[in-house]
Amino acid sequence: AVRMAQRAIAIEAGSRRPVAAESYRLMATGYLRLHNAEQALTAAMQARALDPSSVDVYGQIADAYIAQSRGEDAAIALAQGMFATGDGSLRADLLKLYQSGVDTAGCAVVAGPRGPALNPQCDIVRRDLCAGAARAQRMDLRRQLPCSN
């Protein structure tokens, strides 16, 4: 799969269309399956640069960070994707990530009226949401969140 993706990327060279990002997403998937998180992260980042509206690429970036034991970076990637795409599945992934042990203080997830919710009063959540909003260039959201500067 990685070789096929590399060939497709060579063919698509110079294309800035979202379709070109699919080859990088395929390459990221291949590298993740080969347990090469560093290469997967590089490919997923390239896919995001070509198509920042793709929900899947934020999950791939998070998976690559998790494979490198970089849980908070994974959380920021999911928050960025959530803000950039508006897709609720990334919020659900972020909740699961915090519950998996990334939130060592145990304050990231609280009971909400419709089930588990993110707790922006928790330091790690506030930090990650603020960083995600900044990376998604959503300064409007940064102003709504309790972000410093």
Secondary structure as UniProt FT lines:
FT   HELIX           2..11
FT   TURN            12..14
FT   HELIX           18..33
FT   TURN            34..35
FT   HELIX           37..50
FT   TURN            52..53
FT   HELIX           55..67
FT   TURN            68..69
FT   HELIX           71..85
FT   HELIX           88..97
FT   HELIX           98..102
FT   TURN            104..105
FT   STRAND          109..112
FT   TURN            113..114
FT   STRAND          115..118
FT   TURN            120..121
FT   HELIX           123..135
FT   TURN            136..137
FT   HELIX           139..144
FT   TURN            145..146
//
